[in-house]
Amino acid sequence: MNVSAQQTFIIVGAGLAGAKAAEALRTNGFGGRIVLIGEEDDRPYDRPPLSKGYLLGNTEREKIYIHPAQWHTEHDVDLRLGTRVTEIDCAAHEVSTASGDKLGYNKLLLATGSSPRRLDVPGADLAGVHYLRRVADSEALQAAFASAQRVAIIGAGWIGLETAAAARAAGCHVTLIEREPLPLLGVLGAEVAETYAALHRANEVELRPSTGVAEIIGADTVTGVRLADGEVVQADAVVIGIGIAPNIELAASARLAIDNGVVVDEHLATTDPDVFAAGDVANTYYPWLGTHLRLEHWSAALNQGPVAAANMMGAHDSYDKLPYFFSDQYDSGMEYSGYVPRNGYDSVVFRGDVASGEFIAFWLKAGRILAGMNVNTWDVADDIEALVRSKTQPDPSKLADPGVPLSDLIDQRLSRSAKMAATDPAGR
C-alpha cells in the first residue's frame, strides 16, 4: 500500500493558499486523506474580485470561486466549512475545533490568512461603517454604494483606492482620508504615488491627505467623520481600509516562531518540521532577496500553496517567486513585479506617457532595477521580471525609451536564467 494513502494532511484555512495546496496534493499524487478547514461558510474563493469586479457588479458570484462546487467531492477532499480550529497540539499531531472534534495529522498547513485592522476611535462600531475582507462585506458595500450619496474612505491603500473607484462608479461623492501626504506613499514612493493621487482627483475624488481621524459620528447610523483638526466630513457610509494583520493566534499558541506572521523558511516550513504555512500569514524567507517577507498579495497565496504541498509530500522545493500584485481602478490597470523596501530606492525611471496613463515605472538603487510597474501597458510583465531578476544596470535613457525593447536591456549573461525564473509557475 502507498505510504501516502495512510497519511492525513490537514489544511487550516480555506482561502486561495489552502485551496491551491489541496489541489496540488491531488495533482502530485498524494493518496491520503486531505482535510480542508475554513471558518467561512463559502467554499474557497478569490479575494481580489471583492474590491474589483464583484464589488462593481461586473463579476458573477460563481466566478469568484476557485473550484466548482463538486470539485472537493470528486477529488476526495474533506471540506469543512463554518468550522473554527481552536488549538494545535504539535506534540500529539492533533488539531481541535470549536465543535469539540479532535483530528490527527501527519502534516499540517496553516493558511489562516489575515483580518482587517480595526480603527480604534469612538463611533467605529456604528451601523454604516464597513470593512472589506469577505464576500458578505463586498455585498454589503455594494448595497451601501447603491443607496449612499456621500462615502468617506479612511485609508488610501489598495483597498481604499479600489473601493473609492467603485463608489465613484456608483455615483457617490467620495472623500478619501489618508494619514500620509499621498496615497500608497510607503508602497510606491512619492514619484509614482502622485500618479494615483492624480488619477483619483481626475475622477472627482476629494483627497484629504496628511489627515487623522478623531471619531466617526452618528446616532445609531454613521453621518460623518470628524477629522483630527475638528472638521466634519459628511458621509452616509464609511469604509475603513487601514491594512490587515496576520491571523497568528493558532500558531502562537502552538509556540511556533512568530515575527510579523508565522516565520517559515524558503521551503515554507515552520520551526516544527511537520507544520507549514503559506499565504498572508507566512513570513517567508526569499533566498533571492536574502530576507524574510510577509506578502499580502494574491500571487503569494496562489504560488505558495503548491510549494508547501510539494514539501509536505517530501520534496525540498524553495519558494522564490518574485513578488507580484495588480490593481484595477477606473480605466487604469496595473501590474507590479519586484520588491522595494520603503525609501529603499534612489531613483525612478518612467517609460511612456505618464499624463496619458500608459507607462511603466522602474525603481532603481545604485543603477539596478528593483521593481517595475506597468500601467495600461500589457504583455511586458515577463520582461520586467526578467530585468529585475537579472540584476542588470541598464542605461537610464534606454530604459526610458519605449523604442528600445525591454528584452534588449537584460544583461545577456543572465537573461536565460532570469527568463526561466520569470516563467516558472511554482517560482522554483
TORVEXMI-114243 format. One record per residue (C-alpha): residue in one letter; x, y, z. Coordinates in pm, whole numbers, plus 50000, padded with zeros to 5 digits. Layout:
! TORVEXMI-114243
AXYZ/...
This chain:
! TORVEXMI-114243
M500005000050000/N501225035149918/V502535051250237/S500775083850148/A497415065950148/Q497815060350521/Q498545096850597/T496325126350686/F497215161550579/I495215189450738/I494985224350589/V493695251250825/G492355279750617/A490155275050309/G491265305350112/L493355306149796/A496555292449954/G494735263750122/A492645255149817/K495655255349585/A497605233649830/A494795207949833/E494655208549453/A498445203949427/L498415174649669/R495985155649448/T497685166549125/N501035154449259/G499625120549352/F499025123049726/G496665094249802/G495985100750169/R493275119750349/I493045157350296/V491015178150541/L490495214450435/I489035235250718/G487575270150675/E485815293750916/E483645308850644/D480515292250509/D481545298250148/R483785273549969/P487255287249878/Y487175318749666/D489465345649529/R489525378249724/P490705403449458/P487265404949290/L485735416349620/S487225451049569/K487185449749189/G484785432148952/Y482455416749209/L482095449449401/L481405467549073/G478775441848981/N480705430648674/T481705396048800/E479165368948876/R479405353049218/E480125318449077/K483185332648901/I484965341349227/Y485195305149346/I488475286849298/H486915253149219/P483455241849105/A481115231149384/Q481585194249310/W485395195549289/H486065186949653/T483875155949643/E485325144949310/H488875148149447/D488115133149787/V488895164849981/D487095166450316/L485995202850306/R484735215050642/L483215249650618/G481945270750907/T484495253351126/R486945270751357/V490145254151471/T490805263751832/E494055245851914/I497055228651759/D498875202451964/C502135197751778/A503385170552013/A500255149751964/H499925159451595/E496325169551655/V494025199251596/S490885207251793/T487805225251660/A485205246951830/S482675218651794/G484855195752005/D486335174451727/K489945163351750/L491675154851422/G495055138451393/Y497515148051120/N500835137350974/K501455171250815/L499715204250878/L499475235650664/L498495268750821/A496835291250565/T494865311850815/G495215344450624/S494665378250779/S492005401350918/P491355438750868/R492995461551121/R490295479051322/L490205516751364/D490245524851735/V488205556851753/P484795564951902/G481935555651671/A483855528951480/D481125503551558/L478235524251418/A475985509951150/G477205521050811/V480895515550892/H482385489150666/Y485505467950636/L486255446450332/R487575411050359/R484815385950290/V482105380550030/A479425394050263/D481495425550318/S481675431749943/E477935426349906/A477225450050196/L479445476450036/Q477755472449700/A474395478349866/A475745508050061/F477175524449749/A473835519549571/S471995539349838/A474585564149968/Q475175598949836/R478405605750024/V481075580050113/A484135585850333/I487025561850295/I489655560450566/G492975547850434/A494385552650083/G495995518750033/W494925494649761/I491615486149928/G490845522749990/L491615532849633/E489745503849473/T486655509449687/A486855546649608/A486745538049238/A483755515149294/A481915541649495/R482505567349220/A481225542348962/A478045540249171/G477685578049158/C478705585849515/H480665616349623/V483865602249775/T486205617150032/L489455598150076/I491165603750411/E494825594050449/R497465599950718/E500285601550462/P500795630550219/L499975607849922/P498085575449857/L500325544449862/L503325565349962/G505005537650160/V504495512449880/L505305532849571/G507275563149686/A506355599249608/E507025598849234/V504605570749149/A502185576849438/E501475610749284/T500115593648973/Y497435576849187/A496575609449359/A496155624949012/L494055595348892/H491575599149176/R491465636949154/A490685633148782/N487755611048884/E486475637549126/V487525620849449/E488095646149726/L491515638349875/R492305646950236/P495995638450276/S498065641850595/T494855639150793/G493985619451105/V490575607451224/A489275617251569/E485935599451561/I483125586151348/I479925604251428/G476255594951420/A473475582951648/D472705547251551/T473955551251196/V477015569451069/T476565605150949/G480165616050914/V483795615251015/R485365640851246/L488945647551144/A491795654351384/D491535691851318/G487835691551412/E486385693751062/V483495670150988/V483275651250659/Q479645642450592/A479065606050496/D476215581350460/A478725552550457/V482305548650580/V484865523550455/I487905516350672/G490915502750488/I493945507150713/G495645474150644/I495415438150757/A497035417851033/P498075381151003/N495945355851189/I498735341851405/E496785331651715/L496785294151648/A500465293651556/A501425314751856/S499535292352098/A501325262451942/R504625280052017/L505705282651657/A508065311451578/I506185343951523/D507545376351382/N505115396751171/G503395364151083/V504375327751111/V508085325251040/V508895299850768/D512005291550569/E512275290850190/H510545256950195/L507565272150382/A508355250650686/T507855264551036/T510035256651335/D508075224051361/P509115201451069/D505575187951027/V503905222151014/F503995245550715/A502495279850648/A501525298250329/G499775329750213/D499105361750410/V500035345850741/A503515334050635/N506645355050686/T508695337150423/Y512435336850360/Y513225346750000/P516705334149902/W516915356949600/L516175387649811/G518075374950114/T515325384750356/H512025374350509/L508865390050366/R505225386450457/L503345394750139/E499635402250135/H499425395649762/W497145372649567/S500175358349386/A501855347549710/A498835327249818/L498425313249466/N502025301349438/Q502985293149796/G500175267749845/P501515243449581/V505125246749702/A504045239350059/A502055209349933/A505065195049749/N507235198450058/M504585182650280/M504915152650047/G508675151550100/A510085174449833/H512655201249911/D511425229049684/S512275265349754/Y509775293449715/D511435322849549/K508765337049324/L509275373949257/P506645394749441/Y503795404349210/F500465422149251/F497905440249039/S495185466149073/D492275479548867/Q490885514348930/Y488545532148687/D490055525848342/S493545521148485/G495025486448527/M498475479048660/E500885450648739/Y503855453548976/S506805429648981/G509665431349230/Y510215444649577/V511285478649708/P511565484950083/R510125518150199/N512575545350095/G514805517549957/Y515385532549612/D517305562649485/S515625569849150/V512535562748940/V512615559948562/F509375564348367/R508875548948023/G505905560747820/D503415588747871/V502535593248238/A499985620348156/S498015596447932/G498075569148197/E500025544747981/F503515539848117/I505995517848300/A507755529248617/F511055514148731/W512535517849078/L516355517349086/K519005515449354/A522625521649253/G521555516948892/R519965482948945/I516245477348880/L514455466449197/A510895466349061/G508765476748768/M505105486348737/N503275485948404/V500155507548385/N497775501848092/T500785487147912/W500425449847859/D502425418747774/V505555432447939/A505375416548286/D507685387648193/D510305411348057/I510045433248367/E510505402948592/A513485391348386/L515015426148412/V514595426148789/R515985391148831/S518945397548602/K520245424648838/T521235443648529/Q522135480948538/P520695494648214/D521365528548064/P518565550248214/S518005567847881/K517405534447707/L515225522547994/A513055553347946/D512855549547568/P509755529847451/G511565524147123/V514135501647293/P512695466847363/L512915457647729/S514375424147632/D517365442147480/L518215457347819/I518625424648007/D522195415148087/Q522675387547831/R524905367848067/L521935363648297/S518995366648060/R518375329348014/S518205321548386/A516185353048452/K513575344448189/M513365308648313/A512705321348665/A510105345548534/T508125318048363/D508405290648629/P504845287848766/A506005274249103/G508725300249147/R511305272649192/
